[in-house]
């Protein structure tokens, strides 16, 4: 079966800077693929290339086996920037997009009603877009992108600037779309969202560091991940200052979370023992995986 979305060695250059290099992945229908990485990783450029908004000077992007410019009727796009008419109401924005998609009136009415109910926007049909909260605005933009019932949905950082409750509701909707057979591709700077995807690709400086199913990727973290108990955080930080085996440290509540070089836990534990602190192994997160792979790449 051909993938719904495929990218092979994509490249896009801005002056002397190569934005995407060796970015290769496939997304099947019914999958939710997340491109996860920090700002400047190339996520937005990849989404725009898949949507056919920019031309590639190397490699290729294909949607449903065709160049994106030939598959636009099958693509739904939720861009990162605010793209709706803010002085139109929720209902008026949906009617505007229905005209763009040349939908018959009865088809638009049926689909709009279903999308308004699914997104929880039905009570706000007469509210202007500019008066919506960030989460409600994103859900309206999502409804507009889905009005023509695309087979592929592209979303550029859909949960940025969204409150936690709306963020959870958006993810519930996206999982439902994927279960219905849609190929969903999204970008996000939030590492914790990687675990919500069926497949994930970790990106850095235009490169795909690794990709696969979240559980399988987390099982292959080549580092020791621990938390430190038993001493004040400043004292722990002082004891670990200059220890090369400590790749990163971050607060974890009242404790300190450490990412250590493989096999370094015993050495670090010995360093901490004189101040009465102890290491406790914990499950890795995607931040740990990302940092560990960056260390390997370096």
Secondary structure, DSSP 4 states (H G I P E B T S, - for coil): ---SEEEEEEE-EETTEES-SSEEEEE-TT-EEEEE--TTSSHHHHHHHHTTSS--SEEEEEETTEEGGG-GGGEEEE-SS--S-TTSBHHHHHHHHHHHTT--HHHHHHHHHHHHHHHT-GGGTTSBGGGS-HHHHHHHHHHHHHTT--SEEEEESTTTT--HHHHHHHHHHHHHHHHTT-EEEEEES-GGGGGGSSEEEEEETTEEEEEE-HHHHHTT--SEEEEEESS-HHHHHHHHTT-TTEEEEEEETTEEEEEE-TT-HHHHHHHHHTTT-EEEE----HHHHHHHHHHHH-
